[in-house]
Every structure is written in structure tokens, then in C-alpha cells.
């Protein structure tokens, strides 16, 4: 059951909401136990700023896991808490008698309001989250008495005295808040118990007594007092605005710090319960249906009815069981104890005997070769491996049926041959284009294939000339890949035996050769090019000459 908190909920922007939620990050960080120990040190003080040496001493006294942190690591943790908004850097002046003392104490930290609130809630969750909280029914009787007395006092001539009204209103809302929180916590625990479907006989008996006795007493008390409280609120409601105005005139509190006040500071102030009209509207909505959606008393009655229905459903399941209970909780706990005490190989055998399942490593089915799965990918989200029917149903790896025929690769070979013929034809056409353009390179524009072949022959010829300047090379080192080369200090040659083309490069001072092509223009200084056909090479005879 959800019990709304009395008072209006202030609207905040997305940036402010993100900043506040960042303060919860330390509870889920890998070092969360160390962060919690540090925050507990700060929550144990009031308006105190602490330096790293002070925190180290307090952590060692606490005996927690963070007691092993050194000063350097602790400073990193503190800075991280500052970034998340749980701590603040202190602005107090450091008084030190030496440089070393100043270096140890210059970084001081204090607790932020948001960090204190979050740590307080976290400690409450860690300490009593699973405990069943008793409902404070006596507080509901005190709320009824306080409302009746307050309604009688404000209706008298002259009204209620301001200080007396302030005390009564504060006491009234403290009592109501305690009662509402105890109801919310108890029904949250009740929902946790209702979600269980493995109750044994002893647990079922205790749960039955809880519902039939304790919950019934709660609902009866609330149902008895809710109309009386609602009637007292109806009598008191016309006097609420005047009562709040008198209380504000008597004790303004921190209202002067708010943006709507007359103070110089603009700080959002959370006033005491009962000092605003929204608090009274929340109190009235708990006991009366003021918004057309039903009161919290109605929700309490519905929640109790659902709990009784769940109790009956558990009873039906237990009666249908031949052994008196349907739960196999004890068997599962016994199996878990066997797993914990067993050796690794014995644990595999127990799993097979208990569940009839083998480990995935026993299948031995490799994934597809074209699928690359990173090592960090979970098996749950990874690609599915197709398991053969024989292995899945019979556990047999033997192949059945006829042997599949050899795959025909003739079409693939045909495509490869066609691609090779096309490349050879393109090179032959490029060689013919170069021979036809020899002597008039400045007048024609070469294709990309022709320019590529020319540059290939030019690089070989210039390389041969460079080797010749160094004193000559071995005949076999020069002639490679069906290419014959001739060398000279003033000229160099390069041939392609398959294409029957020869390139002669001559060094001529002041000469300039321009090559125009579809890929761009190339200018060669002090070089002249001549492309010719070598009939001997074209006919298949390799000619090798080394000068």
C-alpha cells in the first residue's frame, strides 16, 4: 500500500534531478563498502570538517574494511565522494605549526545535507529492511484526541493561544507521520511474505495468525477511528487558514530564507509538518476521499482483503498436496548443501542426476566460422549454435544417411579464369596504348591502366640505373619475373616479356617530359622516354643484357 507523504512535492529540473541522483552512485560503485564506512564517519559528527589523518584514525577505530586504506587511496575516495555531491570541501582556515602538518590537514571535508540523508536511509535499509515493523495503533488514538481538542480550542472566543497551538500541531503531525510510516512498512513486509509460494506448515500457521489476529485488529481500529478523525477535521477545516497565520506570526522559523520571504537569502526551506496547508490536505486525504480516488483507509481495507485471499490460495495448494505441503523447499536446500560440500566432478554428477542436464561443453558443436563472438559476450545473449538432431535426441555423433556428393566448383573456377583473362587483356591494351603514344606523350592523354604500366616500367628502369652506379649487380638479381633489363650510365631499359614492351629511359640535361592521364599529370625533368616493341621478347625468347 502506498501512503503519500503530506505536503506538496516541489518541482525540480532535469539537471537538478540528475545531480541529486548522482549522490546515490557510491552505493553501487565497486568500492561501495569503503564509501559507506567513510560516510558513516562523517555522519557520526555534527558540523565538523575532517582531514585525511582524522578519517584514517576513525576508520581504524571502527574496524571496518576501509580501515586498511592508506592515506593516498583514502584521498581518492574522498575526492570521488565530493564529485558525487556527498561531501563538501571545507572552507575553514587551517592552523598548522609545521609544513608537514599543513600538508596533512589542508584538504578537509564535511558532510553535505544530501549525503547525510542518503546515508541515513541506506543504514536504515541495511539494518531493518527485512524486519516486520509493528503498527503503532496507539498513535492513531492520540491523533484522534489531538484533533478533537484542537477543534474545540480554535472554536472558542479568541481562539487558541499561539504557543499552545504550535505545540499541539507539531505533536499531532509527528504522531500521524509515525503511524503512517509504520503502516506502510508493515504492509510492504506483508507483500513480501505474500509473494512466497513455498510456505511449510509452521510458516503457514504463523502467517495465518498474523493475518487473522494482527491485521484484523489494525483494520478494525482504523475503521473505527477514521470516521471520528474525519469529523474532527471537518470541524477544524474552516479555522485552518487563520490558525496557520497565527502560528507564522508567532514563530516564523526559517521562512525568511525562502525565495518568497523577505529575507536576503534565497534558500528553499522545508518547513515543519503542519505549518503549511498542503500538510493538512494530506492528513485529510488519508482518512477521507477528497480527490475522488478513495482514501488511504479504503486502500488499507482492500490490501487486507487481498492478503486474506492469498492466504486462502496457499491453504488450497497445501490441501491438494498428498504429503500435506506442496513446497519442495527442504529438498532444494538439501540439494544445495550437497552441491556446496561436493568436489567439482561430484557436483557435475549430482547435477546430471538431479536435473538430467549435461554441461554445454559436452556437446562439442563449434559455432559458425564467420561469426566472431567476443569473450565478454554472455551465453544468454550470444548466437545460438544449431545442434544436429542425432546429437540432440539420441546423443550420437555418428553421421547417418548417404554420403553427400562432392561440391562442384566449376563455376567458381570459370569466374576466376574470366577475371584473369580480363586483367591480361587490360595490360595488353595498356601496352599497345603506350607503344602508340611513344614520342608524342605531350599530345595524348593516357588511361589509368597505361599510366600504371608506364610507371611500373619506369620504376624498374630507374632502379636498374641506380644499381649500375653502385658497380653492377648479379644477373639473376636484375632479371626477375620475366623482365629483362639493360643498364647504362646515360640510359636504362626495362622490358616485360609477356607484353613484349620495352621502355628506354635516357638522361638528357634540360629535357622535360610531360605525361597527361585521367588520374593527373606527371612531369619528368632531365629524362626522355621511348617505348618500343621487342619482337624477340614478344615471341617468347628472353633477352638478358647487363652492361
N, C-alpha and C positions, 0 to 999 in steps of 0.2 A: 504494500500500500504506500502511495506517495503522499507525504504530508508537506504542503507548500510552506515555505518559510514566511512568516508575516513580514510585510513591508514590500515596497516596490523594488524591482530589480533594475539597477541602473544600466543604461545602455552604454556600451563602450565600442570603440572602433576595432577594426581588424588588427591594426598594428599593436594596439594596447593589449588585445586578447592574446596575440602571438607572444608578446613579451611576458605576460603573466604565465602562459602555459610553458614557456621555456624554463621557468623555475622548477618544474617537475622533472626536468631531464636527469638530474643527479640520481633520482630513484631508479632509473633504468639503465644507467651507464655501467660498464663492466666493473668499475671501482665503486659501486654503489654502497657497499658495506663500509668502506673507508669514508665516503662522503657523509653517510649517516652518522658515523662516530664523530666526525668533525662538527656537524651541525648540532649534535647533542651537547657538545662542549659549549657552543655559543648559546644554546637555549637554556643552559644552566645558569646563565648570568643575566643581569638586568642592566641595560645601557652601559655595557662595558666593551672596550676595544681591546683586542688581544693581539700580541705579536706571535711570530712563529715559535720562539722558545717557550712562551707561555702555553701555547697549544700543545707542544710536544710533551711538556710535563703533565698536563691534564690528561692527554691520551694515554700516557704510561700509567697514570693512576687508575684509569678506567679499566685497563686490562683487555681492551678490545683488539680486534685485528689490526686496527690502524696504529696501535702502539709501536709497531715495527717500522713505521715510516721514518725516514731520515728528514732532516730539515729541508733539503733541496726538493725532494719529492712532495713534501707537505706544502711547500710554497707553490708548486704547480697545481696541486689540488685546490688550494685557496683561490688562486687566480681564476681557475675554471668556475668555481662557485660564484665569484664576482661577475664573470661574464654571463652566467645564467640568471643573475639577479637575486641569489640567495644571501649573499654577503655584500657589504659595502666597505670601501676603503675609508679608514678613519681619518678625520682631519685634525685630530688633536696634536698638539705640539709635543715632540719627543724630547725629553730631558735625559741626556746621557752624560756620564762622567768620562767616557773614553770613546775613541773612534770605533773600537770593536763593539762596544755596547750600542753605539748608534747604528752600526750596520746590522746588528741583530734585531733592533727594535724599530727601525724606520718604517717597515711595512706592517701596519696594524690594520686590523679588520674588525668590523662589528656586524651584528645581525640586522638584516632588513625585515620589515614587517611582513612582507610576503613570504620570505624564507622561514620566519618563525611560525607562521600559520600553517604552511605546508608540512614542516617537520612535526608540529604538534599533531596534525591529522595523521601523518604517517606512523608516529609512535602509537597512536590510538588504534590504528588498523593492525599493527604488528602485535599489540598486546591483547586486544579483546575482539578481534574481528569475528572469530568463530564462536564466541561465547553467547549464551542466551541471556539477554538482559531482561530483568523484571520490569513490568509496567508499574509505574508509580501512581496507583489509583488514588492514594491519599491526596496527591496534588490536585486532582480533579475536584475533590470536595473542597479544598482550600480555594480554588479558583471560583467555585460557585459562591462560597461565603464572602470572598473579597468583592465580587461583583455586586452582590446584594447590598453589602454595607456601603460600597461606593455610590451605588444608585440612590440609596437613602440619604447619604450626606450631601450629594450635589443638588438634590431636590429641595433641601431646607432653605429657608430665607437666608440670604448672604452667601450661600454656597459653602464649599469645603475650604478649610484653611490650606494655603498653598503648600507648606512643607508636609502636612499630613497627606495631601493628595499625591505629592511626588513620591512619598514612601509607599503608599498603597498601590499606585500604578506600577512602580518598579517591582514590588513584591509580586503583584498579580501576574506580570508577564514573565518573570523568572519562573514562577510555578507552572504557568501554561507551557512555556518552552521546554521545561524538563519533562512534563507529561507527554507532550507531542513527540519529542525525540525518543523517549522510551518506547512509545507505541510503534514508531517507525522501525526502530532497531529490532524489537521483538518480532514483528511481522516479517521483516527481512529474514530473520533466522527461521521462522516458521516456513517461509517459502523454500528455504534451502533444504529443510527436512522433507517437505512435501515432494521435492524432486527425486527422492530416493525410491527405488523400486526393489530394494534388497533387504527390507526390514525383516529381522527374525522375530521370534515370538516375544522375547524380552523387550526388544526395542519397540515392537508394535504395542505392547501393553503400556509402556511408558508414554508413548506418543498418544495413545488413546486417553490416558488420564490427563495429559497435558491439554488436549482439546476439550474434553468433556467437562473438566473442572476449571482449569485456569482461564482458558479463552472464554468459556461461557460466563465466568464471573466478570471478566473485563467488559464484555459486550453488554451484560445486564447493567453494570454500573454506569457505563457510558450512556446507554439508552435511558436510564432513569434520570440522570443529571442533565443530559443535553437539552431537554425542553425547558428546564428551570434556568439554565445558563442563558439560553436563547431569550427567555422572557426578561431576565435581568438586563441583557444587552439592549433589548428594545426599549426598556425604560430609561436606560442610561444614554442611548444614542443621541437624542436631541441636545444633551448637555456636553457632548464630547468636544466640539469646537471651542466653547468657552473654557472648558477645563484645560485643554492643551494651551490656549493662550495665557491662562493664568500661570500654568507651570513654566512656560517660556519666560514670562515676565519675572518670575521668582528666581529661576535658575536657568540661565541661558546656555551654560555649558560651553561647548566648542562650536556653537552655531556661528559665532563671529568669524571663524576661519573659513567658512564655506563661501563659494562664489556669490551666493545670494545674500550673504550677510553684509554688514557694514564694515567688517574688518579689512585690514590692508592685505592680508594673506588670502590667497585663493586656493584652498585645500578642500578636497571632498571629505566630508565628515560623516561617519556612521554613528547616528545618534542611538541613545539607549532605547531598548524596546519599550513601546508605549508612548513615546514622545511625538510620534507622527500619526496622522490619520490612517495611513496605509497599514500600520500595525494593528489598529483596531478593526479595520476591514478584514484583515487576515484572520483575526480572532473570531469575528462574527461569521466569516465564511466557513470556519471549521465546524461550527455547530448548526448553521442554518444554510439552506440552499438559496444563496443570494444571486448567483450568476446563471441559474437555470440548468446547471450541470450536476446538481446534487452536492450535499455536504460531505465532509470527511467522515462524519458519523455514518452516513449511508454506505460509504466505501468500506468502512470498518465492518459493518454488518455483512456486506457482500463477500469480503475476504474471509470472514469466519465461515460463511456458508460453503465457500469453495474448499476450505480446509476440511470441513466435515465430509464433503463429497469425496475428497481424496482419501480420507481415512476409510470410507466405505469401499472404495475401489481396492485399497490394499487388503482389506478384510476379505473381499471376494476372491482375490488371487490366492490368498493363503488357504481359503476353504476349498478351492478347486485342486489344491495340491494333495497328492496321496500321502505324503510324508508330514503334512501339517505346515509346511512352508515351501514356497517356490524358489526362494533365493538360494543361489549356489555360492554365496559369498564365502562361506567357510571352505568349500572345496577350492575356490580360486586362491584364497590365502594360503592353503596348504600347498598348492602347486607353486605359488610364488616363493614359498620357503624352500621347496626343493630346488628351484632354479638358483636361488641365492647360495645354497650350500653345495651345488654340483660343480664338478670340473667342467671345462669348456666342452669336451667331447660328450660327457654325460648330459650336459644341458641340451646339446643337439638331439640326442636320443630321446630325452624327455619331451622336447617339442614335437618330434615326429610321433611319439606315442600319444600325446595329449591332443594334438590338433590335426594329425595326418598330413602335415605340410613339410616339405623339404626346403632347404635353403636354396636361394636363387642360383648360387654358384654350382649346384649340382646339374643344372640344365645344360650348361655349356653351349649356348646358342649365341654366336657372335653377332653384334649389330651390323648394320649395313656399312660397307666400306666408305661410302660417300657421305656418311653422317659423322661429324666431328662434335662430340659431346664434351664440354669442359668437365674437369674433375669436380668442380663445386656444384654441379647440377644435381638436384635431388632426384632419387629414383621415382618419386611420386610425380614429378613434373617432366621427367626425361622421356625420350621417344620410346615407343613400345616395340619390343622385339617379337617378330612373328615366330611362334613355336610350332614346329611341324605337328601334324595330327598324331602321327605314330608315337612321338615322344610325349605329347600332351595326354593322350588317352591310354597308351599301353606302356609308356616308359621305355620304348625300344628305339634305338638309334639306327637299326638296320634299314636299308633302303628297300622298298617293295615296288613291284611293278616292273615294266620293261625299262631297259636302259635307254636313256634319252639319246637321240641322234646327235651327231657332231654338228655344231653350229656352222653354217655356211657363211664364209667371209668373202665370197667372190665379189659382191657388190662393193664392199669396202675397199678391196684391192683395186677394183676398176676405178673408183673415185681417186685413190692415191695416184694411180698411173696417169689419169687425166690431169691431175694437178701438176705432176712432174712434167708432162708434155707441155702444158701451158707455160710453166716457168722457163723451160728450154726455148720455146718459141719466142717468148718475150725477150730473152737475152739475145737470140739470133737476130731479131728485128732491131734491137738496140745496136748490135754490132754493124748491121747494114746501114743504119742511120749515121753512125759515126764515120764509116768509110765514105759515104756520100757527102758528108759535110766537111771532110778534111780539106784544109787550105782555105776555107771560107767560113770559119766559125763565127766571125763577126757579122755574117749576113743571115744566119739561120738561128732559130730558137729550138734548142734540143728538148726532148721529152725527159721526164723524170728518170725513166729506165736508162736512156742513153747517157745522161749526165752521171748517173750512178756507176755505170760500167766504165766511163772515161775516168772518173776519179779513182776507181779501183785500180785501173792500169797505171794511172799517173803515180799513185802512192807506191806501187811496186817498182816503177822505174826510178823514182827519186830515192827509194830505199837502196836499190842496187847501186846507184851512183855514190851514195854515202858510204856504202861498204867498200866500193872500189877505191875511194880516197884513203881508206884506212889500210890499204895494202892488199886487197883482193880477198876472196873467200873461197871456201871449198865448193867444188862444182855441184855436189849434191845439196848443199845448203841453199844454193841460188835457185836451182830448178826444183820447184815444188808444185804439186797439184796440176801437172800438165802444162806449166808455164815455162817458156824458155826466155832467157834474158841475156842481153849483151850489154857490156859496160864500156864506158869511155869517160875520160875526164871532161870532155866537151859535150858528149851525147850519151844518152841512156835509152835502153829499149826494154819493152815489156810486151809479151805475147800471151795469147790464150789459145791453147792447142785445139780446144773443142770448137771455138768460134772462128778460128782462122783469122784472127785480127792481130795486128802489131801496132804498137804505139812507140814512136821515136820522139824523144824529148831532147832538144838542143839548147845549150846555154848561149844566148846572144845578148850582149850588152845593149841596153836601151830598148830592147824589144818589149812589146806589150800585147798579150793575147787576151781577148775578151770572149767569155763563154756565156751565152744567154740561154736560159732554160725556164721551164714552167715553175721551178722551185726557187728561182732567183738568178742573179748574175754573179759571175766569178771572174776576177781579173788576175792574170798571172804576169808578173814582172820578170823581164830578162829570160823568158822561156818561150820557145816555139814548139808547137805540137804538130806531128804528122801521123795520120792514121792510114795504114795500108793493109792489103790482104797478103798473107803469106800462103802461097799455094802449097808449099811442102807441108806446112802445119795443117792446113785445111784438109789435105789428102791423107792425113793420118801419120806423117813422118815427123817425129820430134826433132827439132834442131836446137842444139845447145852450143852456145859460144860464150866464152869468158875471156875478156881481154886482160 
